[in-house]
């Protein structure tokens, strides 16, 4: 074994994990090596961990020592390596943990200590800073990525990293009411991938920047830009972060990350069976809906196979005043109870739309409880744009108590079976400077979002065990910290069928198969009719069709024409025959970036279901994930038998446009 000194000089100082190695050079710059297939450095040496101070970036450190010791904690039993180094007036300790039960991952925390005689003005720090080289002579795009930071433009979560691409991926607020996300950044080539992020149990104000450099390489990092003053002798510790390598796309790494977070304390629940039933939502009639429109549509929705009826935005007096609008419900609570009874009389369940953490300036709540409002540094309010409302502070206990009281009223007194909790502002919260809240720090509001939803969840499950709690953070990159407090995920206002499918893959990676994924209203998909993109990925189908008119407010294309009525009925029958939403999503079989056509697999009841997507395809499909048997292949949408194939991997000639959904069942014909 090399001595430590020789290791530094030979660029071999570092830490080895299962499938991954981190190496350091004489300047203590580092590079990532994947040992999953060969022994491949993924890029050159870069300064992986450094401080940003008034004097600039302190990147260069001199080696002092390295030692390894056994470690046992919530992630299991492993080895912790401590690498000590120093620069002028600063000492750095990098702690790297490797666990046999967490293959392909290394967990890192860095501590800086001011060894000088004067305060050190720190502007931030950078950790997990790496270079990832493009393969030689690679076709573009050479890289694909998973990026979950949230922006008002609602970008794709899965996207190619093209020439000149650059994004900061701040996981705080990127717009007035858009922010948050799951703190993992994944970039992959056709042959290898790298992921970084953090494993703290509350949201942190960090960034995961990604840049495609002029030389074609990708640069990633974890960055914190919160300033602080480090007194002589004082120390600063980074968030606990991770580095992972993989082959294929991001799915298996995102799932392993989620399992790590669950080991640390996040606990995901299971959806009730009713969560997998098709939904019809009254949003097709817009905010100006009338109760009669809902009542007239119920028998149609029931006949078409929908088992949930959702009362959407427009039932309430105002955002923040969650009482029935007298013009629609003149008897108030009694009319809400009567509406739920009529839904139940049709054999359907009732869900109620709600958008907490916001109050319109004209609402009674806004005037009566101004102390509940989240305040900016200048003590102004923070705008929630879609509803022209102001943020309430999720960390303020009266706000949580009021939300829990409404949940009990909606479920117990009115009789609803679930809640559709909606709004782009629900994924994160800005820092709060309201002096009435006595926060220890302004970011208490951001870190308090999960606890707000816990109060909602606890109230719902106490009032009505198994109540459906859908959280729709419209267009944002779902936060892993919210997922323990819901039992329905949703594509959340997808802007394309691609977003439906890629969000399904991402959320199933994070939450597993026990929580229902709702593909949202089919009217948001390609041509407003693409049920295949939800069914094929194991999603719950839904619609917001309007039966008679759209009140002049919504798109007339939402009207249920005779053509669509036949199509909707066909797809609810297909959905009910397969119920793939209750199956096992096998997300690691195909690379969503590099494999063409795009493919998804669901296993259920001993069968393997494939969903292929392309504008047009004419060629041979590769059917992966089969057993070593013969299988009969059937196009279960068109009812066509496509013959027999031999597993474990088979090839099937096919021609299709948009989508092809196949069922592979083990053949009893062994001739």
Number of C-alpha atoms within 10 A of each C-alpha: 5 10 8 17 14 13 17 19 13 13 18 19 23 21 20 19 22 18 18 25 24 19 21 23 20 19 18 24 21 26 25 25 21 24 18 15 11 9 12 14 18 21 18 15 20 20 22 20 27 22 21 18 17 12 10 10 15 17 17 17 21 15 19 14 12 16 11 14 10 11 15 11 8 11 19 14 16 17 19 21 21 20 21 18 20 17 14 12 14 19 19 25 20 19 20 25 25 26 20 14 12 20 16 24 27 25 20 23 20 22 16 22 20 20 19 15 10 12 14 21 15 20 18 19 24 23 26 26 24 26 25 24 20 22 16 8 7 11 9 12 16 23 28 24 22 23 24 27 31 33 22 15 10 17 18 22 18 22 17 18 21 17 18 11 13 15 13 17 24 25 25 24 21 17 16 16 25 31 30 35 24 23 28 25 26 27 27 28 23 19 12 20 23 28 24 26 25 26 20 15 15 16 26 19 18 24 23 28 19 23 20 22 16 10 9 18 19 26 19 24 23 30 24 21 15 11 13 13 13 17 16 16 15 14 15 17 14 20 19 16 21 22 25 26 28 27 19 21 29 29 25 18 25 24 20 18 25 23 20 16 21 17 13 15 12 17 15 20 13 17 22 17 11 15 27 23 23 22 26 29 25 24 24 26 29 19 16 16 22 17 17 11 17 22 14 12 19 24 16 14 27 18 12 20 21 24 24 26 26 22 24 23 21 20 24 19 16 21 26 23 18 18 16 20 16 13 11 19 19 12 14 14 16 13 17 22 16 15 22 21 18 14 23 18 10 16 14 23 23 26 29 21 20 24 21 26 26 27 28 20 16 13 16 16 19 21 12 9 13 14 18 23 28 30 23 15 11 8 13 13 19 21 20 23 15 10 14 12 22 24 26 29 30 31 24 23 14 15 20 21 15 13 21 20 15 19 25 20 16 23 22 14 15 18 21 28 24 24 25 20 18 20 24 27 27 30 31 30 30 29 23 29 24 22 12 11 21 12 16 7 10 19 19 23 25 25 22 19 22 26 18 25 24 18 19 25 21 15 20 27 16 12 17 18 12 18 23 26 24 24 26 25 27 22 23 31 29 32 24 24 25 24 23 19 22 25 24 23 28 24 27 24 20 25 16 16 24 17 22 26 26 21 25 25 24 22 25 26 24 25 25 19 19 18 24 29 31 28 31 26 28 24 19 20 23 15 11 16 18 19 26 26 30 28 25 25 33 34 32 27 26 24 25 25 28 26 21 13 18 21 17 10 13 17 14 15 14 21 19 19 14 9 8 15 16 12 16 23 16 14 20 20 14 17 25 14 10 17 18 25 28 23 21 19 24 21 23 20 17 22 20 23 22 19 12 15 22 17 26 26 28 22 20 16 11 9 15 24 28 21 22 23 23 15 9 11 18 12 12 13 17 15 23 17 17 20 13 11 15 21 25 18 22 19 16 17 15 10 9 11 13 16 11 18 20 17 17 14 14 17 14 15 10 12 13 14 12 14 21 21 22 25 23 24 19 22 15 10 9 8 5
